[in-house]
Amino acid sequence: MASQNSSILTRRDVLLGSAGLAAAALCRTPVSASEARLHEISLTCDRALVAMVGSPHPDTEVWCYNGAQPGPEIRVRQGDRLRVRVENRLPQETTVHWHGIRLPNAMDGVPHLTQKPISPGETYTYEFICPDAGTFWYHPHQRSFEQVGRGLYGALIVEEPEAPDVDRDVTWVLSDWRLLKNAAISDDFGNMHDVSHNGRVGNTVTVNGRVRDTFAVRAGERIRLRLINAANARIFGLEFAEHEPTVIALDGQPVEPHTPEGGRVVLGPAMRADIVLDMKASSGKRFTVADRFYRGLHYRLLDLLYSEAEPSSRVGERSPVRLAANPLAEPDLGAAERHQVVMGGGMMGGMRSAMMDGRETDIRTLMHNGLVWAINGIAAKGHAHEPLLSFARGRSYVVELVNDTAWHHPMHLHGHSFRVISRNGTPTPRREWQDTVLLEPRERTEIAFVADNPGDWMFHCHILEHQAGGMMGVFRVS
């Protein structure tokens, strides 16, 4: 199987020590002690120039890891240990959050909650085991609305012990940018219009850090396409003209293979989807991949361009791809304790007050503090505060998420994956495992999980301007 990616880090493989074996057992990894390996890498956060838009436009200054945008693609095997030394050469403090990985709380990368931020000129080392195979990513949690918006993120791919039957394994990191006419990034981060509406939706969309015209394919080949939405706020709804994408994983977790509704793959910010594309057309053909999520704002992302290479002889011979399940604890719905979490605020939300710093505060004062969103009536100011909910370790929970606003919210829970079990009272057909669930305006969604990872975990909207504007809280597992 060939692999096509923007950049993959070289890694050093060594056997795990006894401490690593103990952590592996805790995470219930399916890899034996003799197979577990340590991967040591370094990431440097700095500024760089990239040819994002291309000629005749000048290069764009971005913030990135190791001079690459997106950052280097990290690839490990399921059950392996990852040790990452991060050096900060930016003018701001930063952290690295390993999105979707079920890791120890101290390694989660949340400033002032799980670690002291990495100051300019300082280094910090993260170390954890990757218990689940799948598509994940890494990004800062310090001023993420700006640092992610300037390009600070990368893909983290955890490979299965046995690779599925595909010809190529390809990652597309999707993002958008708010660029000025000279291709520079607009520095209007965190403005109240973005915060109170649908976030910082940009005017330029990239795949792996570049505006693309085509993506070369070969007749008859099968591609595993890993889609990562790294945008601050843009929701993607991708359609593959005259091709039928089969979704095989969501947020890194295997799902019953299926064709998405209407053939459209919808990804809110931070969400991922692994799809299989069988290239059934003939050499020389060209087909558009379009984003049609926002009404009236459709555009062409790129074209699938069939090369003149000899078609694969295996076309039509393959069975559907089905991924093995990851070692997730199944929630006991009959015994589960139930809670409700209500998202409120925003433009057209009607929120008149909320709790801030432990006091009931009127909307004018909230806005003066940059806060216009709340969870259960609390507008979060900073990352560290008293938990919204406290869970007993090892117990099952069902949490009803209520979007009492006029806007979409991709809600992300750190340190856990959850089953999405119902939407507006209707059971979901596949009960998919996710770590980020996209709620439509006024929608109610139930999620279920076992609180088996101890610590204080962030729960927040991954439209990063909404998070900064108060839609953030802590779930405590003890």
C-alpha positions as CSV (number, residue, x, y, z in Angstrom):
1,M,0.0,0.0,0.0
2,A,1.4,3.4,-0.9
3,S,1.0,6.5,1.3
4,Q,0.8,10.0,0.0
5,N,1.1,12.8,2.6
6,S,2.5,16.3,2.8
7,S,5.2,15.3,5.2
8,I,5.8,12.4,7.6
9,L,8.2,12.7,10.5
10,T,11.1,10.3,10.8
11,R,10.8,8.3,14.0
12,R,13.1,6.3,16.2
13,D,11.7,2.9,17.4
14,V,12.7,1.4,20.7
15,L,11.1,-1.1,23.1
16,L,9.0,0.3,25.8
17,G,10.2,0.1,29.4
18,S,8.2,-1.2,32.3
19,A,6.4,2.1,32.9
20,G,5.2,2.1,29.4
21,L,3.9,-1.4,29.7
22,A,1.8,-0.4,32.8
23,A,0.3,2.6,30.9
24,A,-0.5,0.3,27.9
25,A,-2.4,-2.0,30.2
26,L,-4.3,0.9,31.6
27,C,-5.3,2.1,28.2
28,R,-6.5,-1.5,27.2
29,T,-4.4,-1.4,24.0
30,P,-4.6,-4.5,21.9
31,V,-0.9,-4.5,21.1
32,S,1.4,-6.9,22.9
33,A,4.5,-5.8,24.9
34,S,6.9,-7.0,22.2
35,E,5.1,-4.9,19.6
36,A,4.9,-1.6,21.5
37,R,7.4,1.1,20.4
38,L,8.4,4.6,21.4
39,H,8.5,7.4,18.8
40,E,10.5,10.5,19.7
41,I,10.0,13.6,17.7
42,S,10.5,17.4,18.1
43,L,8.1,20.2,17.1
44,T,9.1,23.8,16.8
45,C,6.4,26.4,16.8
46,D,7.5,29.4,14.7
47,R,6.6,31.6,11.8
48,A,7.2,30.8,8.2
49,L,6.4,31.9,4.7
50,V,4.3,29.5,2.5
51,A,3.1,29.8,-1.1
52,M,-0.5,29.3,0.0
53,V,-2.4,31.0,-2.9
54,G,0.4,30.8,-5.6
55,S,1.5,33.1,-8.3
56,P,1.1,36.0,-8.8
57,H,0.3,36.4,-5.1
58,P,3.2,36.7,-2.6
59,D,3.8,34.1,0.0
60,T,1.7,34.1,3.2
61,E,3.3,34.3,6.7
62,V,1.8,31.6,8.9
63,W,2.4,30.2,12.3
64,C,3.3,26.5,12.0
65,Y,5.3,23.5,13.3
66,N,8.7,22.7,11.9
67,G,8.3,25.3,9.1
68,A,5.5,23.3,7.4
69,Q,1.8,24.1,6.9
70,P,0.1,22.0,8.0
71,G,2.6,20.7,10.5
72,P,4.3,17.4,9.9
73,E,2.0,14.4,9.7
74,I,2.8,12.2,12.6
75,R,2.3,8.5,12.0
76,V,2.5,5.8,14.6
77,R,0.9,2.3,15.2
78,Q,-1.9,1.6,17.5
79,G,-0.6,1.0,21.1
80,D,2.7,2.9,20.4
81,R,4.0,5.5,22.8
82,L,4.6,9.0,21.5
83,R,7.1,11.4,23.1
84,V,7.0,15.0,21.6
85,R,9.4,17.8,22.6
86,V,7.8,21.1,21.8
87,E,9.8,24.3,21.5
88,N,8.0,27.6,21.4
89,R,9.5,30.3,19.2
90,L,6.3,32.3,18.9
91,P,5.6,35.7,20.4
92,Q,2.9,34.1,22.6
93,E,2.5,31.3,25.1
94,T,1.2,28.1,23.5
95,T,0.3,24.5,24.3
96,V,-0.4,21.4,22.2
97,H,-3.7,19.5,22.5
98,W,-3.8,16.0,20.9
99,H,-7.4,16.1,19.7
100,G,-9.3,12.9,20.0
101,I,-6.6,10.9,21.8
102,R,-7.6,9.2,25.0
103,L,-4.5,10.1,27.0
104,P,-3.6,10.9,30.6
105,N,-5.1,14.2,31.7
106,A,-1.7,15.8,32.4
107,M,-0.8,15.5,28.7
108,D,-4.0,17.1,27.3
109,G,-2.5,20.5,26.6
110,V,-5.1,22.8,28.2
111,P,-3.4,25.9,29.7
112,H,-3.8,26.4,33.5
113,L,-6.0,23.3,33.7
114,T,-3.6,20.5,32.8
115,Q,-0.3,22.4,32.4
116,K,1.4,25.7,32.6
117,P,1.5,27.3,29.1
118,I,4.8,27.0,27.2
119,S,6.3,30.5,27.2
120,P,8.3,31.9,24.3
121,G,11.7,30.4,24.3
122,E,10.7,27.4,26.5
123,T,10.2,23.7,25.8
124,Y,7.7,21.1,27.0
125,T,7.6,17.4,26.5
126,Y,4.4,15.4,26.0
127,E,4.3,11.7,26.3
128,F,1.4,9.3,26.0
129,I,0.2,6.0,24.4
130,C,-2.1,6.0,21.4
131,P,-4.7,3.4,22.3
132,D,-7.0,3.9,19.3
133,A,-6.3,3.5,15.6
134,G,-7.7,6.3,13.5
135,T,-7.4,9.9,12.3
136,F,-6.6,12.5,14.9
137,W,-4.9,15.9,14.9
138,Y,-2.9,18.3,17.1
139,H,-3.3,22.0,17.7
140,P,-2.8,24.7,20.4
141,H,-5.4,25.4,23.2
142,Q,-3.9,28.7,24.1
143,R,-5.5,31.6,22.2
144,S,-6.6,28.9,19.7
145,F,-8.9,31.3,17.9
146,E,-5.8,33.1,16.8
147,Q,-3.1,30.4,16.8
148,V,-5.2,27.9,14.8
149,G,-6.3,30.7,12.6
150,R,-2.7,31.5,11.8
151,G,-2.0,27.9,10.8
152,L,-0.8,26.1,13.9
153,Y,-2.0,22.4,13.5
154,G,-1.1,19.1,12.0
155,A,-2.4,15.5,11.5
156,L,-1.8,12.6,13.9
157,I,-2.5,9.3,12.2
158,V,-2.6,6.1,14.3
159,E,-2.4,3.1,11.9
160,E,-4.2,-0.2,12.4
161,P,-2.2,-3.3,13.2
162,E,-3.4,-4.6,9.8
163,A,-3.9,-2.0,7.0
164,P,-7.2,-2.2,5.1
165,D,-7.2,-3.2,1.4
166,V,-6.6,0.2,-0.3
167,D,-4.1,1.4,-2.9
168,R,-3.4,4.7,-1.2
169,D,-3.8,6.2,2.3
170,V,-4.2,10.0,1.8
171,T,-4.8,12.8,4.3
172,W,-6.5,16.1,3.4
173,V,-6.2,18.7,6.1
174,L,-9.0,21.2,5.3
175,S,-8.9,24.8,6.4
176,D,-9.9,28.3,5.5
177,W,-8.2,31.6,5.9
178,R,-9.2,35.2,6.0
179,L,-6.7,36.7,3.6
180,L,-6.2,40.3,2.5
181,K,-5.5,41.3,-1.1
182,N,-1.8,40.8,-0.6
183,A,-2.4,37.2,0.6
184,A,-1.5,38.2,4.2
185,I,-3.7,36.8,7.0
186,S,-6.1,39.4,8.4
187,D,-5.3,40.1,12.1
188,D,-8.9,40.8,13.1
189,F,-8.9,37.8,15.4
190,G,-11.6,37.6,18.1
191,N,-13.8,40.4,16.9
192,M,-17.2,40.5,18.5
193,H,-19.1,40.0,15.2
194,D,-17.3,36.7,14.6
195,V,-17.7,35.7,18.3
196,S,-21.4,36.4,18.4
197,H,-22.3,34.9,15.0
198,N,-20.9,31.8,13.2
199,G,-17.2,32.4,14.0
200,R,-14.3,33.3,11.8
201,V,-15.3,31.9,8.4
202,G,-12.5,32.8,5.9
203,N,-12.5,33.7,2.2
204,T,-9.8,31.2,1.1
205,V,-10.0,27.4,1.4
206,T,-6.9,25.2,1.3
207,V,-6.2,21.5,1.2
208,N,-2.9,20.6,3.1
209,G,-2.1,24.3,3.3
210,R,-2.4,25.2,-0.4
211,V,-5.2,26.3,-2.8
212,R,-5.5,23.3,-5.1
213,D,-6.7,22.9,-8.6
214,T,-6.6,19.1,-9.0
215,F,-5.9,15.9,-7.2
216,A,-4.4,13.1,-9.4
217,V,-6.1,9.7,-9.3
218,R,-5.8,6.5,-11.3
219,A,-8.6,4.6,-12.9
220,G,-9.5,1.5,-10.9
221,E,-7.6,2.4,-7.7
222,R,-9.2,2.5,-4.2
223,I,-8.2,5.5,-1.9
224,R,-8.6,5.8,1.8
225,L,-9.1,9.6,2.2
226,R,-8.7,10.9,5.7
227,L,-10.5,14.3,6.0
228,I,-9.6,16.6,8.9
229,N,-11.5,19.9,9.4
230,A,-8.9,22.2,11.0
231,A,-10.8,25.5,10.3
232,N,-11.7,27.9,13.1
233,A,-15.4,27.9,12.2
234,R,-16.1,26.7,8.6
235,I,-18.4,23.7,8.3
236,F,-17.6,21.6,5.2
237,G,-20.2,19.7,3.2
238,L,-18.2,17.9,0.5
239,E,-19.8,16.3,-2.6
240,F,-17.7,14.1,-5.0
241,A,-19.3,14.4,-8.4
242,E,-20.2,11.0,-9.9
243,H,-18.4,9.2,-7.1
244,E,-19.8,7.5,-4.0
245,P,-17.8,8.1,-0.8
246,T,-18.2,5.3,1.7
247,V,-17.7,6.5,5.3
248,I,-15.7,4.0,7.3
249,A,-14.7,6.1,10.4
250,L,-15.8,9.3,12.2
251,D,-13.5,11.2,14.5
252,G,-11.0,8.3,14.3
253,Q,-13.5,5.6,15.4
254,P,-14.7,2.9,13.0
255,V,-18.4,3.1,11.9
256,E,-20.6,0.8,10.0
257,P,-19.6,1.5,6.4
258,H,-22.3,3.7,4.7
259,T,-22.9,6.3,2.0
260,P,-23.6,9.6,3.7
261,E,-27.0,11.2,3.2
262,G,-27.1,12.7,-0.3
263,G,-23.5,11.7,-0.8
264,R,-22.4,14.7,1.2
265,V,-19.7,14.4,3.8
266,V,-20.4,17.0,6.5
267,L,-17.6,18.0,8.9
268,G,-17.9,20.6,11.6
269,P,-14.7,22.2,12.9
270,A,-12.3,19.6,14.5
271,M,-14.3,16.7,13.1
272,R,-12.7,13.9,10.9
273,A,-14.0,11.4,8.5
274,D,-12.3,8.5,6.8
275,I,-13.9,7.7,3.5
276,V,-13.2,5.1,0.8
277,L,-13.3,6.3,-2.9
278,D,-13.3,3.8,-5.7
279,M,-12.1,5.4,-8.9
280,K,-14.4,3.9,-11.5
281,A,-14.1,6.4,-14.3
282,S,-11.7,6.2,-17.2
283,S,-8.4,7.9,-17.8
284,G,-8.4,11.6,-18.6
285,K,-11.7,12.3,-16.9
286,R,-12.2,15.2,-14.4
287,F,-14.7,15.5,-11.6
288,T,-15.3,18.3,-9.2
289,V,-15.2,18.0,-5.4
290,A,-17.5,20.9,-4.2
291,D,-18.4,22.3,-0.8
292,R,-22.1,22.9,-0.6
293,F,-22.8,23.3,3.1
294,Y,-23.7,27.0,3.2
295,R,-26.6,28.0,1.1
296,G,-25.6,30.4,-1.6
297,L,-21.9,30.0,-0.9
298,H,-21.0,26.9,-2.9
299,Y,-17.6,26.6,-4.4
300,R,-15.3,24.1,-6.1
301,L,-12.7,22.7,-3.8
302,L,-10.7,20.9,-6.5
303,D,-11.1,18.4,-9.3
304,L,-10.3,14.7,-9.2
305,L,-8.2,14.3,-12.3
306,Y,-7.8,10.8,-13.8
307,S,-4.3,10.3,-15.1
308,E,-3.4,8.5,-18.3
309,A,-1.8,5.6,-16.4
310,E,-2.9,2.1,-17.1
311,P,-6.1,1.3,-15.1
312,S,-5.8,-1.0,-12.1
313,S,-6.5,-4.6,-12.9
314,R,-8.3,-5.0,-9.5
315,V,-11.2,-2.7,-10.3
316,G,-14.5,-4.3,-9.3
317,E,-12.9,-7.2,-7.4
318,R,-12.9,-5.8,-3.9
319,S,-15.3,-6.2,-1.0
320,P,-16.2,-3.2,1.2
321,V,-13.7,-1.9,3.7
322,R,-14.6,-2.5,7.4
323,L,-12.3,-1.4,10.2
324,A,-11.9,-3.3,13.4
325,A,-13.4,-1.6,16.5
326,N,-11.1,0.2,19.0
327,P,-11.0,-0.8,22.7
328,L,-13.7,1.5,23.9
329,A,-15.8,0.7,27.0
330,E,-19.5,0.3,26.0
331,P,-21.9,2.5,28.1
332,D,-24.7,0.7,30.0
333,L,-27.7,2.7,28.9
334,G,-30.0,1.0,31.4
335,A,-27.8,1.9,34.4
336,A,-26.6,5.2,33.0
337,E,-27.0,8.4,35.1
338,R,-28.5,11.2,33.0
339,H,-27.6,14.9,32.7
340,Q,-28.6,17.8,30.6
341,V,-26.2,20.5,29.2
342,V,-27.8,23.6,27.5
343,M,-25.9,25.9,25.2
344,G,-27.2,29.5,25.1
345,G,-26.4,33.0,23.9
346,G,-25.1,34.4,20.7
347,M,-26.8,36.8,18.3
348,M,-30.5,36.2,18.2
349,G,-30.1,34.1,21.3
350,G,-31.9,36.3,23.8
351,M,-29.5,35.8,26.6
352,R,-29.8,38.6,29.1
353,S,-27.4,37.4,31.8
354,A,-25.1,34.6,32.8
355,M,-22.8,33.6,35.6
356,M,-19.3,35.0,35.3
357,D,-16.6,34.5,37.9
358,G,-19.3,33.1,40.2
359,R,-21.6,36.1,39.9
360,E,-24.8,36.7,37.9
361,T,-23.7,39.3,35.3
362,D,-25.8,41.3,32.8
363,I,-25.2,40.9,29.1
364,R,-23.6,44.3,28.7
365,T,-20.9,43.5,31.2
366,L,-20.5,40.0,29.7
367,M,-19.9,41.6,26.3
368,H,-17.4,44.0,27.8
369,N,-15.5,40.9,28.8
370,G,-15.8,39.4,25.4
371,L,-18.4,36.8,26.5
372,V,-21.7,36.2,24.6
373,W,-22.2,32.4,25.1
374,A,-22.9,30.2,28.0
375,I,-23.2,26.5,29.0
376,N,-25.9,25.8,31.7
377,G,-26.0,29.6,32.3
378,I,-22.2,29.9,32.9
379,A,-20.1,32.0,30.6
380,A,-16.5,30.6,30.9
381,K,-13.7,33.1,31.3
382,G,-10.5,31.1,30.9
383,H,-9.9,27.4,31.0
384,A,-9.6,26.6,34.7
385,H,-12.8,26.8,36.8
386,E,-15.2,24.6,38.7
387,P,-16.7,21.7,36.8
388,L,-20.0,21.9,35.1
389,L,-20.6,18.2,35.8
390,S,-18.8,15.6,38.0
391,F,-18.7,11.9,37.1
392,A,-17.8,8.8,39.0
393,R,-15.0,7.0,37.4
394,G,-16.1,3.8,35.6
395,R,-19.8,4.7,35.5
396,S,-22.0,5.1,32.4
397,Y,-23.6,8.5,31.6
398,V,-26.1,9.9,29.1
399,V,-25.8,13.6,28.5
400,E,-28.5,15.4,26.6
401,L,-26.9,18.4,24.7
402,V,-29.5,21.1,24.0
403,N,-28.6,23.8,21.4
404,D,-30.8,26.6,22.5
405,T,-29.2,29.0,20.0
406,A,-29.6,30.1,16.4
407,W,-26.2,28.8,15.3
408,H,-24.4,25.5,14.8
409,H,-22.1,24.2,17.5
410,P,-19.5,21.3,17.1
411,M,-19.2,20.2,20.8
412,H,-16.0,18.5,21.7
413,L,-15.2,16.4,24.9
414,H,-11.6,15.9,25.8
415,G,-10.2,12.6,26.9
416,H,-13.2,10.5,25.8
417,S,-15.1,9.2,22.9
418,F,-18.9,9.0,23.1
419,R,-21.7,7.3,21.3
420,V,-24.2,9.6,19.6
421,I,-27.4,7.8,20.4
422,S,-30.3,10.1,19.5
423,R,-31.1,13.4,17.7
424,N,-34.3,15.2,18.5
425,G,-35.6,12.1,20.3
426,T,-35.0,9.8,17.3
427,P,-32.4,7.0,17.8
428,T,-29.4,7.4,15.5
429,P,-29.1,4.4,13.0
430,R,-25.4,3.7,13.6
431,R,-24.8,5.0,17.2
432,E,-21.5,6.3,15.9
433,W,-18.6,6.9,18.3
434,Q,-17.3,10.5,18.1
435,D,-15.4,13.1,20.2
436,T,-17.0,16.1,18.5
437,V,-20.7,16.2,17.6
438,L,-22.2,18.9,15.4
439,L,-25.5,20.3,16.7
440,E,-27.8,22.2,14.4
441,P,-29.6,25.3,15.7
442,R,-32.3,24.3,18.3
443,E,-31.3,20.6,18.1
444,R,-31.2,18.2,21.0
445,T,-28.7,15.3,20.9
446,E,-27.9,12.6,23.4
447,I,-24.4,11.2,23.9
448,A,-23.4,8.2,26.0
449,F,-20.1,7.2,27.4
450,V,-18.2,5.5,30.2
451,A,-16.3,8.1,32.4
452,D,-13.2,5.9,32.5
453,N,-10.5,8.5,32.2
454,P,-9.8,10.5,35.4
455,G,-9.2,14.2,35.5
456,D,-10.7,17.6,34.6
457,W,-11.6,17.6,30.9
458,M,-12.6,20.5,28.7
459,F,-16.0,20.4,27.0
460,H,-16.4,23.2,24.5
461,C,-17.7,24.4,21.2
462,H,-14.9,23.9,18.5
463,I,-16.0,27.0,16.7
464,L,-13.0,28.6,18.3
465,E,-14.6,32.1,18.6
466,H,-17.6,30.6,20.4
467,Q,-15.2,28.9,22.8
468,A,-13.4,32.2,23.5
469,G,-16.8,33.8,23.9
470,G,-17.8,31.6,26.8
471,M,-19.0,28.3,25.4
472,M,-16.6,26.2,27.4
473,G,-16.7,24.2,30.6
474,V,-15.1,21.3,32.6
475,F,-16.3,17.8,33.1
476,R,-14.6,16.2,36.2
477,V,-14.0,12.4,36.3
478,S,-12.9,11.1,39.7
